[in-house]
Amino acid sequence: MKHKSLVCGIGNPMLKDDRAGIEVAERISRSGLAVDVEIIFGVGFEVNDKIMGYEDVIIIDAAMVGYPGGTITEVTIDDIFANHLLASSHAVTLGSTLKVGYDLFPEEMPPRLRILLIEAEDYFEFTRDCSPSVEKAIGEVVDMIHSHFAETSLPDPPLAPLYL
C-alpha cells in the first residue's frame, strides 16, 4: 500500500529565523524524497486545505517560546494548548487551525501528523539567512524527516504462501 505523504513548511521567507519551516521544505523538495511539499506563509485555515487528504503529514514551523535558539520541539495539537509557553506563542494559532480542521473534517484530516517547531533566535530581522543555531536545526530536521519517511515507507512483508 502506498502512503500519501506531505511535508509542510510554514514561515515568512523574508524574516530571519521565521523562514526555518520554509527552508526545511525547500531542502526536502530538492532532496528527491518521495513526498509532496507545500510552503505556507501563514497559519490560517489554508494549512487545513493543504493537509487534507494526506495520510502522513509533517508540519515544520519556527517558534519563539524561550528555549535556546535552534531547539527542536515535537508537539501535538493538545501540547500547544497545555504548555503555557506554546499557548502564548503564534503556535497557538496553528494549534487552533488544526483543531478546527479535526473537529469539522475528521475523515479528511491526516491520521498521522507530526508538528516540529524550531526555536528562533530572531524573528524580526529582514534577511534570508537564518541564525547559525537555527541553520543547524534545519539540517537536523531534514534528517529527521528523511528517517521518518524511510521507516514509514518500508515495503509490506511478503505474504506467506498458502498451502492447500
FENFEN-V497504 format. One record per residue. N is the residue number from 1. RES is the residue in three letters. PHI is phi in whole degrees, 0 to 359 (none if undefined). Layout:
n=(N & N)
res=(RES & RES)
phi=(PHI & PHI)
//
This chain:
n=(1 & 2 & 3 & 4 & 5 & 6 & 7 & 8 & 9 & 10 & 11 & 12 & 13 & 14 & 15 & 16 & 17 & 18 & 19 & 20 & 21 & 22 & 23 & 24 & 25 & 26 & 27 & 28 & 29 & 30 & 31 & 32 & 33 & 34 & 35 & 36 & 37 & 38 & 39 & 40 & 41 & 42 & 43 & 44 & 45 & 46 & 47 & 48 & 49 & 50 & 51 & 52 & 53 & 54 & 55 & 56 & 57 & 58 & 59 & 60 & 61 & 62 & 63 & 64 & 65 & 66 & 67 & 68 & 69 & 70 & 71 & 72 & 73 & 74 & 75 & 76 & 77 & 78 & 79 & 80 & 81 & 82 & 83 & 84 & 85 & 86 & 87 & 88 & 89 & 90 & 91 & 92 & 93 & 94 & 95 & 96 & 97 & 98 & 99 & 100 & 101 & 102 & 103 & 104 & 105 & 106 & 107 & 108 & 109 & 110 & 111 & 112 & 113 & 114 & 115 & 116 & 117 & 118 & 119 & 120 & 121 & 122 & 123 & 124 & 125 & 126 & 127 & 128 & 129 & 130 & 131 & 132 & 133 & 134 & 135 & 136 & 137 & 138 & 139 & 140 & 141 & 142 & 143 & 144 & 145 & 146 & 147 & 148 & 149 & 150 & 151 & 152 & 153 & 154 & 155 & 156 & 157 & 158 & 159 & 160 & 161 & 162 & 163 & 164)
res=(MET & LYS & HIS & LYS & SER & LEU & VAL & CYS & GLY & ILE & GLY & ASN & PRO & MET & LEU & LYS & ASP & ASP & ARG & ALA & GLY & ILE & GLU & VAL & ALA & GLU & ARG & ILE & SER & ARG & SER & GLY & LEU & ALA & VAL & ASP & VAL & GLU & ILE & ILE & PHE & GLY & VAL & GLY & PHE & GLU & VAL & ASN & ASP & LYS & ILE & MET & GLY & TYR & GLU & ASP & VAL & ILE & ILE & ILE & ASP & ALA & ALA & MET & VAL & GLY & TYR & PRO & GLY & GLY & THR & ILE & THR & GLU & VAL & THR & ILE & ASP & ASP & ILE & PHE & ALA & ASN & HIS & LEU & LEU & ALA & SER & SER & HIS & ALA & VAL & THR & LEU & GLY & SER & THR & LEU & LYS & VAL & GLY & TYR & ASP & LEU & PHE & PRO & GLU & GLU & MET & PRO & PRO & ARG & LEU & ARG & ILE & LEU & LEU & ILE & GLU & ALA & GLU & ASP & TYR & PHE & GLU & PHE & THR & ARG & ASP & CYS & SER & PRO & SER & VAL & GLU & LYS & ALA & ILE & GLY & GLU & VAL & VAL & ASP & MET & ILE & HIS & SER & HIS & PHE & ALA & GLU & THR & SER & LEU & PRO & ASP & PRO & PRO & LEU & ALA & PRO & LEU & TYR & LEU)
phi=(none & 268 & 263 & 271 & 237 & 220 & 248 & 237 & 261 & 243 & 161 & 246 & 293 & 259 & 253 & 329 & 273 & 294 & 276 & 304 & 298 & 295 & 298 & 299 & 299 & 297 & 293 & 297 & 300 & 286 & 283 & 85 & 300 & 281 & 221 & 282 & 229 & 232 & 240 & 233 & 263 & 196 & 241 & 276 & 295 & 299 & 300 & 298 & 302 & 285 & 265 & 299 & 92 & 266 & 269 & 221 & 231 & 240 & 253 & 238 & 215 & 275 & 218 & 224 & 241 & 111 & 280 & 299 & 307 & 89 & 294 & 257 & 234 & 261 & 230 & 257 & 300 & 297 & 302 & 301 & 274 & 275 & 264 & 298 & 292 & 288 & 295 & 264 & 254 & 286 & 299 & 296 & 295 & 299 & 300 & 297 & 301 & 294 & 300 & 299 & 301 & 290 & 289 & 272 & 228 & 300 & 283 & 263 & 281 & 294 & 291 & 241 & 224 & 243 & 243 & 247 & 250 & 250 & 293 & 275 & 266 & 216 & 272 & 249 & 285 & 278 & 195 & 263 & 254 & 279 & 300 & 305 & 293 & 287 & 301 & 297 & 296 & 302 & 299 & 294 & 293 & 302 & 298 & 299 & 293 & 301 & 296 & 302 & 284 & 294 & 288 & 275 & 253 & 298 & 294 & 296 & 296 & 296 & 289 & 291 & 296 & 266 & 248 & 262)
//
